[in-house]
Amino acid sequence: MMVSFVDLKARYFSIKDEIDSVIQQVIEDSAFIGGKYLKSFENNFASYCQAEHCVGVGNGTDALFLALKALGIGRGDEVITPANSFVATSEAITRAGAKVVFVDCDRRTYNIDVNLIESKITSCTKAIIPVHLYGQPADLVAIREIADQHKIYIVQDCAQAHGAAYAGKPLADYGDILCFSFYPGKNLGAYGDAGAIVTNNEELAIKIRMFANHGCKDKYAHEFEGVNSRMDGMQAAILDVKLKYLDKWIRVRQKAAHFYDEHLQGKIVVPHQDSLATHVYHLYVIQTENRGELQIGLKERGIATGIHYPIPLPMLDAYSYLGHVEDDFPVTCNLASRILSLPMHGSITDQEVEYVTETISRLVPELLMDRI
Ligand SMILES: *Cc1c(COP(=O)(O)O)cnc(C)c1O
């Protein structure tokens, strides 16, 4: 049996007629940039997030950059973010001109350790970018409290967390700006690059829309210099179709995660779910001592896995200028050699999940024996 890590083809074929027909419509209407398909998706995605405003942009990395720019963050400012994320999060900070300040993660949730944030706040700190890693929201109650106390902004990296919630409330309730990616493999994925920002702050939404469109509201009346980072009409139309199915696909992910939990508990370390978090399982990440051998064993048996992420951000060559050592981020650095992401997607079947758990249950004792 082959179990793929994500399954973009099965996803397409399950809604092929609808997708093909909207693509045709966008072309017939020449609604390539801006237009009714974009407006419709922006409205629907804002409602889905229970927020006032959504602005479609070029990709998730740009969404983070545009959010920081709209908040006036730049040279001389510092922005706090977790040591374990995809590099896009910290790249956006540098691109805005600010300094990246990394914080270690919590050993159970893999999210930013909220107890370490305050020790990193200085008079230059302007924002925190929590990453809702693997689909589980960071502790937004604590982060909101810290942000209010120190009068700093929260830019939420929601690239892996479409549909997630915290303490029964939508992520948008915790402010200030939410940044989404619709990279094809994300829980809600486009057929190319796309991203969005979501906020309840109208002024910020207007600024971001202008900044993403060369600094203008009205054509050729450029109020300042911006960039070109817009969502295509075609991607918006595709996303609008897929958005209707998102909750159903999330339920498939959650069901698979619960099955993994139940059958792998005690054999490897299963992900910890924060009791206040609605986890949407973009990734299902286990921990094991024998990560390398387990990954090879699974591959030989047709099961694809991934590592998210193999090198903690502060340890990347890109950040060698910060002069960090592993001891600065003991939890993240320890996890990096132990984590393994199992197959997880919105059309994963019961048979696939069973095959993965059975294979791991058989392999793990064998690997332990090899060690002795
Ligand atoms: C995917 C991702 C991004 C970047 O999104 P793109 O659309 O690929 O630019 C940012 N942050 C995290 C945590 C991501 O997983």
The ligand as a MOL file (V3000), in Angstrom:
LIG
                    3D

  0  0  0     0  0            999 V3000
M  V30 BEGIN CTAB
M  V30 COUNTS 15 15 0 0 0
M  V30 BEGIN ATOM
M  V30 1 C 3.6310 28.1860 4.1580 0
M  V30 2 C 4.0530 29.0510 5.2610 0
M  V30 3 C 4.3530 30.4150 5.0720 0
M  V30 4 C 4.5340 31.0400 3.7230 0
M  V30 5 O 3.5120 30.9710 2.8440 0
M  V30 6 P 3.7580 31.0960 1.2570 0
M  V30 7 O 2.3830 31.2490 0.7310 0
M  V30 8 O 4.4300 29.8630 0.7990 0
M  V30 9 O 4.5880 32.3230 1.0240 0
M  V30 10 C 4.6000 31.1910 6.1840 0
M  V30 11 N 4.5970 30.6730 7.4100 0
M  V30 12 C 4.3490 29.3700 7.6380 0
M  V30 13 C 4.3420 28.8620 9.0410 0
M  V30 14 C 4.0830 28.5190 6.5710 0
M  V30 15 O 3.8440 27.2180 6.8140 0
M  V30 END ATOM
M  V30 BEGIN BOND
M  V30 1 1 1 2
M  V30 2 1 2 3
M  V30 3 2 2 14
M  V30 4 1 3 4
M  V30 5 2 3 10
M  V30 6 1 4 5
M  V30 7 1 5 6
M  V30 8 2 6 7
M  V30 9 1 6 8
M  V30 10 1 6 9
M  V30 11 1 10 11
M  V30 12 2 11 12
M  V30 13 1 12 13
M  V30 14 1 12 14
M  V30 15 1 14 15
M  V30 END BOND
M  V30 END CTAB
M  END
